[in-house]
Structure formats: C-alpha cells, structure tokens
C-alpha cells in the first residue's frame, strides 16, 4: 500500500470494516499487543477489514516506532487468538510517522482471544459477544476443575496424599466422619472422583488434591506454583527458587513453611497483654494463595508466581477478574470461583469458612495488624496481589485491640476501614465512606452512625472525624483541637463569604452552607457574635445575623 492509498483510506473514516488505533496512547508494548489482538478478532468476526495502528480517532497520523516489525505483530495476533488468525500486515511510511496496516479476513467460525473473549465490530466500535454455538459450550466447560480426565483411573491417586487430607480434616473438624471412610469413598463424597460402571474416573480437582506428582506434571503441566525469594525489596535477581508441581495442600504447606522461615515477629504491649504481629500473617497468606489456586485460569500455560521480599509478598496468577469484578468492588462483590470444584473442596476440607470470604478476611487481618491494604492490580490475562509487611502505626493496632475488648465484640471490616481512613485523612464524607467500603450510601450511613454510638467518631459539618477520646488514644489531644479548629475556621470563612454577597444569614442557611446540624449552627453563630464578627438581629424564627460594620 502506498501513502496516497493510506490517506484515501483514512479520509473514508472509521466503519465496520475500518478501525483507527493509537500507538502513542498505549503505556507499553503489552497494551499494544492486546489492542491489536482485540481489533483483529472484532474485524474477523464481522466482515473482515483493516486496522490502522498509528492513527488517532480523528484521523490524524501519530505513527508507530519502527523498532517493531510486521512479523512481530503477525506472530502476536496468531499466538493471541483461538483458532489462530492469519493476518497480512505492512508498514506504510508518511511524513507524520509510520502506520501499521493490519488486514484481516472474515471468518466462518467465530474466533476469540486466547483468553476466550469474543469481539465483533458494531458500526465504528468493537463490542464483546457470545456466539450462539459457543454459549452452551462455555456453560458446559466453565468449571475446568470438575472435568473428567478420561485417560486416568484409580492408579493416578496418591494414597499418602489422601491420608494427608484426612488428617488435616481431623484437626480442622473433629466432628467430621469423612476421615473414617476408605480412600475411594472419601474422594467420592468430596466429588473428586466418579464411580463408573467399569472403572473409577478422576476429575481435574481430584488430581490436583490427591494425584501423584508425576501424573500432575504430565496431564496438567500448567498447574505449577513457582516461589522466588529476594533478600531485599530492591533486588532484581532472586536468591532462592522452588518449582512446585504437586498436590495443592502439599504446595500450601510447603509455601507456609518457607514464609515462616523468613518471618519476623513484632510485639505490641496492650495493657497486661502482648500482641504478636508477624511480618506476614499465616492466615492472610493462606487466604491469598487459596484464592489464587481457586481463581487461576487453566487455559493459560503460565504458572502462579510467589515473589517473597522482606517488605512484601507478590502473588501473580494467570486469568483476569471473572465477570464484572474489579479492584473497586472486590471486597463486596459476590464471588464467582473460576474453578468451582476446587473452591468447594477447600470449603469441605475446612480450609475456608465459606466461599468468597477470603478477600474480606485478608483486608480485615491486615487492618487489625496496622498494615496497608492488600493491593490488587489486574490485567486482561493476570491478577497481581501485593501483601505488605510494614506496620504503619502501632498506636492504631493497640487502639483497635483495646476498643474491641471494651465493646466485647470485633469490629466489622467496614468499621475498621472507616477508622483507618480517619486516622490517615482526618475527616470523611458520606460519599467517601460509600466508595471506601464499596457499599451504598444507606449502608455507609449506618456504619458511621454505629461508630458514633460507640463514641469513636462525631459529626463535623458534612463530615465525620474521630472524637477527642480517640485522638488521645491514637494521636494526641493537641491534634484533635487543631483539626476541630480547622473545621470551625472553614465554617466561619464560609459564613463571612456569604455575608459579603447577602445582607444577613439565618441558622437554616448556615446548616445548609456548612453541613451543620441545628446545635452546631447555633454554637458557631453564637461564637461569631461573641467574637464581635456578627450581630444578632431579631428573635425566634425571625432571627438572622449580619456582619458588624467595622469588620
């Protein structure tokens, strides 16, 4: 294609067969690759067409770097689609920059990205869609862990691993009768195997929980967890590595022992008692790892990575967030485990209390220990979770322990999040509370009011702040006076600004202007009158206030 032909094509504008994509707006080459794959899939599933990489939505050419070749992009699209797409790509040079012209033919069988997502051109945009023929297939194969591995039978079972599972269950649930069963009945009750007419069949989950290591490596090689240890947070090269392709509970036990070997203990005195806070909580790490094992995508050949630094543990697992879960609703969104039978087995073995509770357990434990929130980041094909070891404030840890002891019950996660936010940011509004705890305004208001009845927070205009007693416990009485004074100064400034535009102001207007209740409005107006800033006019309902002439 010549430059003249390219410009003529751009002049036609975007359509169902022509798409413009910017290169310079992408953060990195991985984002470019995802963009090219999605565009190729969308065009192929419609009428075919061309994607111009290096052209903005308005048709202006901003170009692409010439360090990447057409072959690079063709390989990217071929490897990133299923069935694999063949494309024709050429680099066309212009004065403004070079443009990759990606030509895609229409397909007779729907094509998806390698992660199983379908797109199709709809007018000038690309939209997700589910082919009718694929809908039932997706429903049938949604739970990879429940699939039967046809080639395997009872010989794939490691009976020592079954013994390990039984002994674990005896400890976690002394009332369970499952450990008293023979191995086959035990596995059958957990739905990890199916008894056929001629032989016993084993599921993917059954192999992952009770299979022989060599069979796991042969039939599910992607079921791998790689542990890497670093001596410092800045270190690039790891100094210890462990590759694990064996049953899940053995992997969990091995990793927990490895974390304990490097774990540090911090003691915090609370009255007559001493709190022991480890750099990395065993319970938090277990929940994080179990979540990764439950939600990983087995469509990807990538393993789960555990990167262990002195100041953090980073867990990376293949497969993005399922459904409409995001980092902004992960605490409260209903959980949809990608591997349902794995999740159900962990629940039956008492490794988790209930399905979907792992995230709030992690958040709550980290807050009680005075540590930063678990930090999630998501890409289309992977999720990264970072757990930090640093205790940001021992005073907050001590305060929470003492208040829970005083009240006789544990704080809910939303209440802990609100208290931590107020400790860090001084004040919070209702809408900020709603966003913070990922709940509705009504739920947020209820949590705030309960903390108010506990004597832990108080209203300050349209916001809430910690009470004087809490300030003395976690900060200082001086800090409380400073923050309270700032609130009053802001209110006085708003009232004076209003009176530069209006001759007078009423208590009702002050309540609306400053977010005060009736008593707070009365106190601030009385104070400003006492400071000879305002003059009180009238009595009763007709009372209003005006600025003194010399002020």
N, C-alpha and C positions, 0 to 999 in steps of 0.2 A: 504493500500500500504506500502511495506517495503522500507527501504532506498536503497537497491540494485535495486529494481524496479524503484525507483525515478531516480537514477543515470543513469540507462539504458535509461530512457525516455529523460533525459536531453541530453545524448550523441547523440540522434537522431536529435537534433536541432529543431529550430522553423519551423513550417509548417502551412498549412491551418487549421490543427486540433490541433496545439500545440503552445502556446504563453508563453513567459517568461515576467514577470513583476517585477520590483524592488520595494521593500517596502522602503528601506532606502533613495531613491532619492525623495520620496514624502515629502512635507513640513508638512503635518498634516494628521489626520485620514480622514477628509473630502475628501482630494485628493485621498487617498487610496480607499474610497468608490466609488468615481466617476470612478476610474481606473477599479475596479472590475466589476462595472455595465456595462461599455463600453465593456470590454473584454467578459463578459458573453453574451451580446447582439450580438456582432460580431460573436462569435462562434456558437450561436444558429441559426443565420440567414444563416450560411454556412452549414457545415456538422456536427456541434457539435464538441466536443473535450475537451481539458483541458487547463487551465491557471495555470501556476506555479508562485504563488506570493511569492517573496523572492529570485528570480533567475534573474541575470543580462542578458543582451542581448548576452554576450559572453559565457553564460552557467555557470558562476561561482555562487556559492551559497553565498548570503549575509544574508539571513534569515529574519525572522519576529519576532516581540516581541510576547511573549506568553500571554500578558495581554488581547488580543482579542481572542475570541473563534470562532470555526467554525460556531456556531449558530449565532453569531453576523453578520458574513459575509453573511450567507444564508438569514437572515432577511433583510439585506441591499439590496441584489440583488433582492429579492422578492418585496420589497417595492419600489425599484427604477426602475422597469420595467413595461411595459404595452403591452400586457397582462403579468401578473406577471410570472416570471420564477422560476421554482423549480430547485435547483442545489444540487449536492452532494459534500460536502467539508470535507476534512480531513487534519489534521496537521501531517506532517511527519518530524521526527527529524533527524538531521545529526550532525556531529562534527562541521561543519561551521555555523550551525544555523537551525532553523525550517522553513519548507516550507508549505504554504497552497496550496493544490492541489484542484482546483475548476473544477469539472466535469460538463459539460453542454451537454444536448441532443439537436439534431437538431429539429427545429420546422416546422410545416406545414404552419402556419400563421405567417407572419413577426412580430417580436417583436421589440419594441422601448424602449428607456429610458423613464422615467416618464415625461420628458420634450418634448417628441415627436420626438427625433432624432434616426434615424436608422443607424446601422453599420453592416458591413459584412466583414469576413476575405477574403482577397485577397492575396494569397501567404503567405508571412510572416508578412503582415501588416493588420491593420483594417482600412477600408475606409467607409465614410458616403455613404448611398444610399437611393433612394426613391422607394419603391415597386410600380409597375405599378398600382395595385389595390388601392393604397393609394394616388396616385398623384391627382386624381380628388377629393377625399375626403378632402385632405389638401386644395385644391383650394377653395372648397365649404365652408369650416369651418374656413378659415384663419382669418376672422374678427368675433371674438366672439361677439363683441358688436352689430352686426347687426342681430344676431339670433332672431327669434321669440320665445317667451316663450308661448308655446301652451296653458298652463293651465290658463293663465291670460287674463283678458279683461279690459274694461274701469274702473272697480271698483278698480283696483290696482293704479290708478292715484291719486296723492295728488294735488288737485286743488289750494291749497295755495302755493305749490311749483311751479306750473305753473305760478301763479301770480308773484312770486319772479323772475322767469326767464324773464317774460315780462317787469317788472320794471327795471331789470338790463339792458335789451336791450334798453329801452327808454333812459337810461342815456348814454350808450356807443354809440348808433347810433340813433340820433333824427330823421333821415330821414326814418328809417325802418317802414314799415306798418305792420309788423308781430305782434307787441303787440296789435293792434286794432282788431285782429281776435279773434273768440271764441276759447276756450281752445283746442278743438279737431282739428280744422283747423290749429291752431298754431303748435301743435305737429305733425300733418300730413305734414305740409310744412317743418318741420325740419327732416322728415323721421324717427321720433322716434316711430311712430305707423303706422299700416297698416289697412286700412278700408276693412274688409272682407264683404262678402255678408250678413252674419248673425250677426257678431259682430266685435268689434274693437280689434285688436291684438296689443300687446305691445312688442317692441324689448328690448333686454338687455340694450342698451343705453337709451331707453325710461324710463325703470325702474330706472336706475341709475341717470337720470336727473330729473324725475318728479314722481317717485314712492313713495308710502307710506313706511316709515322706516321699519315697521314690515314685509312688503312683501319683501323688500330687504333682511332683515335678514333671511327670510325663503327660498327664491329662489336663492339668490347669497350670501351666508354667507361669502365667501372669499373676498367680496368687502368691506373690512374693512381697516380703517386707525387708527393706534394707535400712539398717541402723548405721549412722555415721556420727562419730564423736569428734568434737573440736575442743582444743584446750583453751581457746579464748574466743570472745564474741567476734573479733576481727579476723580470726584465722580463716583462710580460704581453703587450705588443704586439710582433710580430716586426718586424725592420727590413729583412729580405730574404726574398723568396719566389720559388720556382721550381716551376712546374707541369709535370710530365713525362708525356706520353702517347706514348712512342715505344719502340722495341725494348729488351728487358731489359738487354742488355750495354751499350748506349749509356746507359741510365739509371744502371747501376752505375758506368761510367767517369765520367759527369758528376758523380755524387754524391761519388765518391772524390776528384776534383779539388777539389770545393767544400770537403770536410773538410780536405784538405791546405792549402788557402789560409789556414785559421784555426788549423792545428795548431801546438802548441808542443812544443819538444824539451827534455828534461832529461837531462843527462849524469851518470852514476854511475861512479866510478872503482872498478875491481876489479883489484887488483894492477897489472900493466903495461897492462891493457886498460881501455877505456872503454865502458860500456854506454850506448846511446842509447835512451831511453824516451820515446815520443811521448805527448802527452795522450790521443790516440785512435789506437790501433793500426789500421793499414790492414787487416791480416789479420782482426782482430776485427770491424771494421765491415763488411767484405765478407761474412763468415760470417753476421752478424746480418741484413744486408739480403737475402742469398740465402735465408736461412731464411724471412724474411717473404714473399718472392716465391713461394717453393715452397709455403708452407702457407696463404697467404691464401685466403679464400672468395670465389669469383666470384659467389656467389648474392647477395652484398651489394653495393649500389651505392657503398659508401664506399671512398675511396682509401686507400693506405698513407701515413701521415704520418711525416716525419722532422723532429723538433724538435731543433735544434742549439743548445745553450747552451755557455758557456765551461767549465762544470763537468760537463756530462753531455750525452749524446745519447739521445733518447727515440724509439723506433720503435713505432708503433701500426699494427697491421694487422687488417683485418676477418676474423672467423672465430675461434671459441674453439679450445681444445685438442682435437684429434681423439681418439676412443676414450677410454681411461681415463688419458691423460696428464695430470699435474697439475704444479704448481710444485714439489711434493715428490718427484717421481720423474723429472723431465725430463732429468736427466743420464744415467741408466742405462736408461730405458725405450726399447725398440725404437722407431725412428722409423717413422711411417706417413704419408708425404707426401700431403697432400690433392690435390696436382697431380703425379701420378707422372711424367708425361712431361717436365714442366719439370725435376724433380729428376734424371731420367735423362739429360736433355740436358746439364745442368750438369756431371754426372759425366763424360760422354763428352767434353765440351769441356775437361776437367781443371780446372774452377773449384772443384770439391770432390773430395777424395780418395776418399771413399766415402759412400754415402747414410746420413744420420743422424749424421754425425760432427761437424756444425757446433757443437752445444751444448758438447761437451766441449773442443773447440778454443778456444772463447771463454772458458770457465771457466779452462782451463789458462793461456792467454796473459795473462788479467787477473791471476791469482795470481802468475805469474812477474814481472810488472811491479809487483807490490806494491799492486794496486788492489782496491777492493771487488768482490765477486762481481757478475756480471751479475744484474740484479734483474728477475724476471718477476712480472707480475700479470695475472690472467685474469678476464674477464667472459664471460657466455654467448656474446656476439657479437663479442668482440675480445680481442686479446692485446697487452700493452704490455711492451716490453723497455727497460730503462734501463742504459746503459753510463756509468760514472763515470770522470772523467779524473784525479782526485786520487790521487797516490801516497801511501799511508798510512804506509809506512815504507821508507826507502831501505836501512836495515840488513838487512831481510828479503830485498830484491831481491839485494843483494850476497852474502848468505849462501847463497841458493839457487844463484846462479851459481857460487860457489866450490865448493860441495859437489857439484854436477853435474860440474864439471871434475875434482874429486878422485876421484869414483867412476867417471868415464868413461862415464856414460850419463845420460839425462834422467829426472827423477822422473815417475812416473805422476800423473795427476790426483788419485786418492785420497790419495797420499802428500803431495802439495802441500797438499791441503785439511786433512789432519791436522796438518801442521807449522804452517800458518797459524792453525788453531784454537788450538793450544798456545801460539803466540806471543801470541795475543789473550786467551786464557782460562786460561792456566797449566797446567791439567790436563784430562784427558779420560777418560771411562769407555768400556768396550767398547760398551755400548748407545748411547752418544752418538756414538761413531765410526760405528756402523752407520747411524744416522739421518743423520749428516753426509754420508757418502759414498754414501748411498742403496743400500747393499748388505746382504747377510745378515751375521749375527754371525761366521760362519766366515771370510768374505772380509775383514771388518773386522779380525779377529784376525790373519789372515795379513799384512795390510798393516802392522799395528802391530809384529809380530814382525820383519818385514823392516827397518823403520826402526830397530828395536832392534839388529839385527845390523850396521847401518851406524854404530852408535854415536851416533845422533841423539836417541833417547828412552830412558827407563828406567822400570821399574815403580815406583809409589809407592802401596803398598796395593793397592786395587782399581782404581787409576787409573794413567795414564801421564803423564810430564812430560818436558820437554827435559832433556838431560844437561848437566853443568856446562860442557863444551866448547861446546855450542851456546849456552848462556846467555851465555858470554863473547863469542861472536860476534855475537849479535843483541840481547842485553840487557846484563847485567853479572854478574860473579861474585857480587856482593852480592845481586842479585835471586834467584840460584839458592839461596844459603844461606837467604834469607828464606822462599822457597817450600818448600824442603826442611824447614826448621824448623817451618813451619806444619803440614806433614804429620805430623811427629813429635809435635807438641803435641796434635794431634787424636787421634792414636793413644793417647797417654798418658792423655788425658782419658777416652777410651772404656774403657780398662783400669781406671782408677780408679772410674769409674761402675759398671762391672760388679762390682768388688770391694766396693762398698757394699751390694750385694744378695747376693753369694755369698762364702763364706769363702776361696776360692782360685781360681786360674785356671791353665790349662795352656797350653803353646805351641800346641797344636792349636786351642784356643779363641781365642787371640789371632789366629791366622791367619784363622780364620773371622770374627772380630769386626772386624778391621781390613783384611782383604783382603790380608794379607801372605803371602809365601812363608816357608818354614822358616827361611832365613837371616835374613830381615828380622825375623821374630818373635823370633829368638834375640838379635839386636842390640838391639831395643827393650827386651826384658826385662832384658838384661844392663845396659843403660844405667840403667834404673829401679832396679835393685839397687845400682849404683854411686852413684846419687844418693840412696840410702837411702830410697827410696819403697816398694820391695818387699823381701820376704825370700824367698830361695830355699829350698824345702823338698824334701828327698829327692834321689835320684839316678836317672839313667837314665830309663826310661819312666815311672816313678812321680813324676818331678819336677813340682812345681807351685809357684805363687807366691802370696803373700798380702801384704796391706798391713802396714806397720810400725804398731805400736800407737799411736805418738805422731804419726802422720802424718794 
